[in-house]
Amino acid sequence: MLTNRQLFLLNTAQTSSSPRLLEVERAEGIYLYDPAGKSYMDLVSGFAVSNVGHRHPQVLSAIHEQLDRYMHVTVYGEFIQSPQVKFAEKLTAVLPKSLNAVYFVNSGAEATEGALKLAKRYTGRSKIISCFNSYHGSTQGALSVMGNEHYKQAYRPLLPDVYFIHYNNIPDLALIDTDTACVILETIQGEAGVRVPSAAYMQALRQRCTETGALLIMDEIQTGFGRTGTLFGFEQTGIVPDVLLLAKGMGGGMPIGAFIADKTIMDCLKENPILGHITTFGGHPVSCAAGLAALNIILEEKLFADVPAKEKLFRELLDHPLIKEIRGSGLLLAIQLETFDQVETVSRLCLDNGLIIDWFLHCDTALRIAPPLTITREEIREACARIIRALDML
């Protein structure tokens, strides 16, 4: 009989020739467990998904309660489904007043796709501006606005009329003009190796978009739901986007995403033609129930309030001659090393020692730290000790 590992490689489509091949039997809190019972500290939260930890009891309870009522009943936007209504109500209650219409989808890439369509439809323009080294997903439109040609060249031609500017560079904002439908960028560039912009840059960006009538789309897919120390990262910049992208930590471990805008903008998808943007499974009732539970956990337990102190502890403990720099905000950090070989070796040694850590798509010389917000100080100390031991072995 073939093992799960063999079947995984045989029947499951692969994204690379070197998958991690950790077999997961169960998960709890910040830990994953393999079939032999060995525990692994998840220092990447399933890539910024499990902000409230794996299998939080309140999330599980919400899922079970919704399963007892109904699962999928129809395509998005037709029937009144309580989980969607309640989750949208809660989201808009914690967001600025201009972000009052939630379009639920299944993922961050889908949120990107919907937002790009929305911007073109609302403005009647086609020019899209993104940033070098950005990442907004891997579907056709999202790939078009990815700022790394290495991952795009094999799939061209992609969307036309897409242009790139340098992140956190105010002079480049002059490229935004009255032909621009939208500017899409991450509140903090994640896959570029966690690059945090200045408040001055973000405010200049907001002003330029307002002056030209271009919609500002801010991607909070990685930074949202408390990861940077506020509920949403843009709260620290002094600006409000026209369109907000959410996913990953949004669902408490369940697949869901959203693009959010003012109703006056969002309503343009309703007509000329009708059904301007549609999805079968977007806003799945079970995912919405899980997402609402996760958001309530973050708010009620004030998980984001302790994030700055936890960030400080990581920075204090990760002191090693091979670490060139630590970048980031809150519990989204990049440990900059010298080479990819060092990063890959440390990642492998950490995995052998029961700790999951990874690197970045556009910055493979830095290690990623993005643990569940529920990580304790004792767990941070243990995680950092394992990283330092791996670095000592280089």
C-alpha positions in Angstrom: 0.0 0.0 0.0 1.3 3.4 -0.9 2.0 5.9 1.9 0.3 9.3 2.1 3.6 10.9 1.1 3.8 8.7 -2.1 0.1 9.4 -2.9 0.6 13.2 -2.3 3.5 13.2 -4.9 1.6 10.9 -7.3 -1.9 12.4 -7.4 -1.8 15.9 -6.0 -0.6 18.7 -8.3 2.7 20.1 -7.2 3.7 23.8 -7.0 7.5 23.1 -6.9 9.9 20.2 -7.2 10.8 20.5 -3.5 7.7 20.6 -1.2 8.3 20.5 2.5 6.6 17.1 2.9 5.6 17.5 6.5 2.6 15.2 7.0 0.1 16.8 9.4 -2.2 14.7 11.6 -3.8 17.5 13.7 -3.3 21.1 14.8 -4.0 23.0 18.0 -3.1 26.6 19.0 0.3 27.4 17.5 1.2 23.7 17.0 1.0 21.2 14.2 1.4 17.4 14.9 2.7 14.7 12.6 1.3 11.1 12.6 4.0 10.1 15.2 2.8 12.8 17.6 5.8 15.1 17.1 4.8 18.8 17.6 5.9 21.7 15.4 5.6 25.3 16.4 3.9 27.1 13.5 5.8 30.4 13.2 4.1 31.3 9.9 0.5 30.7 10.8 -0.2 28.7 7.7 1.1 31.9 5.9 -0.7 34.6 8.0 -4.0 32.6 8.2 -4.3 31.3 11.7 -4.2 34.6 13.6 -6.3 33.2 16.4 -4.4 29.9 16.4 -5.3 26.6 14.9 -8.8 25.2 15.7 -9.7 27.9 18.2 -12.7 26.5 20.2 -15.0 29.4 19.4 -14.3 29.1 15.7 -15.0 25.4 15.9 -18.2 26.0 17.8 -19.4 28.5 15.2 -18.6 26.1 12.4 -20.5 23.2 14.0 -23.5 25.5 14.7 -23.6 26.6 11.1 -23.2 23.0 9.8 -26.3 22.1 11.7 -28.3 24.8 9.8 -27.1 24.8 6.2 -24.0 24.9 4.0 -24.1 26.1 0.4 -27.6 27.0 -0.8 -27.2 29.2 -3.8 -24.8 31.5 -5.7 -23.6 34.7 -4.0 -25.9 37.7 -3.8 -29.3 36.1 -4.2 -30.5 34.7 -0.9 -30.4 36.3 2.5 -28.0 34.2 4.5 -27.5 35.2 8.2 -23.8 34.4 8.4 -23.0 36.7 5.5 -25.3 39.5 6.9 -23.8 39.3 10.4 -20.2 39.2 9.2 -20.6 42.1 6.8 -22.4 44.1 9.6 -19.5 43.4 12.0 -16.8 44.2 9.4 -18.4 47.5 8.4 -18.8 48.4 12.1 -15.1 48.3 12.7 -14.0 50.0 9.5 -14.2 53.6 8.4 -17.7 54.8 7.3 -16.6 54.9 3.6 -15.9 51.1 3.7 -19.5 50.0 4.1 -20.2 47.5 1.3 -18.6 44.0 1.5 -18.3 41.7 -1.4 -17.4 38.2 -0.2 -15.2 35.9 -2.2 -13.1 32.8 -1.5 -9.5 34.0 -1.4 -7.2 36.9 -1.5 -6.5 36.5 -5.3 -10.2 36.6 -5.9 -10.5 39.8 -3.9 -7.8 41.3 -6.1 -9.6 40.3 -9.2 -12.9 41.7 -8.1 -11.3 45.0 -7.0 -9.5 45.5 -10.3 -12.7 45.0 -12.2 -14.5 47.3 -9.8 -12.0 50.1 -10.3 -12.1 49.8 -14.1 -15.9 49.7 -14.1 -16.4 52.6 -11.7 -13.8 55.0 -13.3 -14.2 54.0 -16.9 -10.4 53.9 -17.1 -8.0 51.0 -17.9 -4.6 52.1 -16.5 -3.6 50.2 -13.4 -0.6 51.0 -11.3 1.1 48.5 -8.9 4.5 48.3 -7.2 7.7 46.5 -8.0 8.1 43.4 -5.8 4.4 43.4 -5.0 2.3 40.2 -4.5 -1.5 40.1 -4.8 -2.2 36.5 -5.9 -1.4 34.2 -8.8 -4.5 34.3 -10.9 -4.4 36.0 -14.3 -5.3 39.5 -13.2 -3.5 39.3 -9.9 -0.4 38.0 -11.6 -0.6 41.0 -14.0 -0.1 43.3 -11.0 2.6 41.2 -9.4 5.8 43.2 -9.4 8.3 40.4 -10.3 8.8 39.5 -13.9 10.4 36.2 -13.0 7.1 34.7 -12.0 5.2 36.4 -14.9 7.2 36.0 -18.1 6.1 32.4 -18.8 2.4 33.4 -18.7 2.4 36.5 -20.9 0.4 38.1 -22.5 -1.3 39.3 -19.3 -3.5 42.3 -18.6 -2.5 45.4 -20.7 -2.0 48.9 -19.4 -0.4 47.9 -16.1 2.5 50.0 -14.9 4.8 49.7 -11.9 6.3 52.2 -9.4 8.8 51.8 -6.6 7.2 51.2 -3.2 7.8 54.0 -0.7 9.1 56.3 -3.4 7.2 59.6 -3.5 8.6 60.9 -6.8 7.2 57.8 -8.6 3.6 58.9 -7.6 3.7 61.3 -10.5 3.0 58.3 -12.8 -0.6 58.3 -11.3 -2.7 60.5 -13.6 -6.2 61.1 -14.8 -6.0 58.0 -17.0 -5.4 55.8 -14.0 -8.3 53.6 -12.8 -6.5 52.5 -9.6 -3.4 52.1 -7.7 -3.1 48.7 -5.9 -0.5 48.2 -3.2 0.1 46.4 0.1 -0.1 48.3 3.3 3.2 46.6 4.1 4.9 44.7 1.3 5.0 41.1 2.4 6.6 38.9 -0.2 9.2 41.7 -0.8 10.6 40.8 2.6 8.3 42.9 4.8 8.9 46.5 3.7 7.2 49.1 5.8 6.4 52.4 4.1 6.6 55.9 5.7 3.4 57.7 6.8 4.5 60.5 4.5 4.5 58.2 1.5 1.1 56.8 2.3 -0.4 60.2 2.8 1.2 61.5 -0.5 -0.2 58.4 -2.2 -3.7 59.1 -0.9 -3.5 62.7 -1.9 -2.4 61.9 -5.4 -5.1 59.3 -5.9 -7.7 61.8 -4.7 -6.4 64.5 -7.0 -6.5 62.3 -10.1 -9.7 60.4 -9.3 -7.8 57.1 -9.2 -9.2 54.5 -6.7 -6.7 53.5 -4.0 -6.8 49.7 -3.4 -5.0 48.6 -0.3 -4.1 45.0 0.1 -4.5 43.9 3.7 -4.6 40.2 2.9 -1.5 39.5 5.1 -1.6 42.5 7.4 -5.2 42.5 8.4 -6.9 41.3 11.6 -4.4 42.4 14.1 -1.2 41.2 12.7 0.6 44.6 12.8 -0.7 45.7 16.2 -3.9 47.4 15.0 -6.9 45.7 13.6 -6.0 46.8 10.1 -2.5 48.1 9.1 -3.8 51.2 7.3 -5.0 52.5 10.6 -1.3 53.3 11.4 -0.9 55.4 8.2 -3.5 58.1 8.7 -5.3 57.4 5.5 -8.3 55.4 4.3 -8.4 53.4 1.0 -11.2 53.5 -1.5 -11.1 49.7 -1.7 -9.8 47.3 0.9 -8.7 43.7 0.2 -9.0 41.1 3.0 -8.4 37.3 3.2 -6.0 34.9 5.0 -6.6 35.7 8.8 -10.2 36.7 7.9 -11.6 33.2 8.2 -10.1 31.8 11.3 -8.7 29.0 9.2 -11.5 28.7 6.7 -11.2 30.0 3.1 -12.7 33.4 2.6 -11.8 36.8 1.2 -13.5 40.1 0.5 -13.1 43.4 -1.3 -14.8 46.3 0.5 -15.7 49.8 -0.7 -18.3 52.5 -0.4 -21.7 51.4 -1.6 -21.8 54.2 -4.2 -18.7 52.5 -5.8 -19.7 48.9 -5.3 -23.2 49.4 -6.8 -21.7 49.9 -10.2 -21.3 46.1 -10.4 -25.1 45.6 -10.3 -26.1 47.0 -13.7 -24.9 47.8 -17.2 -24.5 44.8 -17.3 -26.2 43.1 -14.4 -24.2 40.4 -12.6 -21.0 42.4 -13.3 -19.1 40.2 -10.8 -20.4 36.8 -9.6 -19.2 33.9 -7.6 -20.7 30.5 -6.7 -19.1 29.9 -3.3 -18.1 33.4 -2.3 -19.3 34.2 1.3 -19.9 30.5 2.0 -22.0 30.4 5.2 -19.6 28.2 7.1 -16.7 30.4 6.3 -18.6 33.5 7.2 -19.6 32.0 10.6 -16.0 31.1 11.2 -14.8 34.5 10.2 -17.2 36.3 12.4 -16.2 34.1 15.4 -12.5 34.9 14.6 -13.1 38.6 14.4 -15.0 38.5 17.7 -12.1 36.6 19.3 -9.6 39.3 18.1 -11.8 42.1 19.4 -12.9 40.6 22.7 -9.5 39.3 23.7 -7.8 42.4 22.2 -5.2 40.1 20.6 -3.7 43.0 18.6 -3.0 45.0 21.8 -0.2 42.7 22.9 1.4 42.5 19.4 3.9 45.3 19.8 5.3 43.8 23.0 5.6 40.4 21.3 7.3 42.0 18.4 9.8 43.7 20.8 10.5 40.4 22.5 11.3 38.7 19.1 13.6 41.5 18.2 15.4 41.3 21.6 15.9 37.6 21.5 16.9 37.2 17.8 20.4 38.6 18.4 23.0 36.7 16.3 26.0 37.8 14.2 24.5 36.2 11.1 21.3 38.3 11.3 21.9 41.5 9.3 18.6 43.2 10.0 15.1 42.5 11.3 12.3 44.3 9.4 8.6 44.5 9.9 5.7 45.6 12.0 4.0 43.6 14.8 4.0 39.9 14.2 5.0 40.2 10.5 8.8 40.2 10.5 11.7 39.4 8.2 15.0 38.1 9.6 17.5 39.2 7.0 20.4 36.8 6.4 23.2 36.9 3.8 22.2 34.1 1.3 19.4 31.8 0.3 21.6 28.8 1.3 21.6 30.1 4.9 17.9 30.6 4.8 17.1 27.2 3.4 19.5 25.5 5.8 18.1 27.3 8.9 14.5 26.5 7.7 15.4 22.8 7.4 17.2 22.7 10.7 14.3 24.4 12.4 11.8 21.9 10.9 14.0 19.0 12.2 13.8 20.7 15.6 10.0 21.1 15.5 9.7 24.7 14.3 8.1 25.8 11.0 9.7 28.9 9.4 9.9 30.0 5.8 11.1 32.7 3.4 9.6 35.2 1.0 8.7 34.9 -2.7 10.6 38.0 -3.7 13.2 37.9 -0.9 14.6 34.5 -0.4 17.5 35.7 1.8 15.2 36.5 4.7 13.2 34.2 7.1 9.5 34.9 7.7 8.1 35.2 11.1 4.3 35.5 11.3 3.0 33.4 14.2 -0.5 33.2 15.5 -1.3 36.3 17.6 -2.0 33.9 20.5 1.6 32.9 20.8 2.8 33.4 24.4 6.0 34.9 25.6 7.2 31.6 26.7 6.6 30.2 23.2 8.4 33.1 21.7 11.4 32.5 23.9 11.4 28.8 22.8 10.9 29.6 19.1 13.8 32.1 19.2 16.1 29.7 21.0 15.5 27.1 18.2 16.2 29.7 15.5 19.4 30.8 17.3 20.5 27.1 17.6 20.0 26.6 13.9 22.0 29.7 13.1 24.8 28.5 15.4 25.0 25.3 13.2 25.8 27.2 10.0 
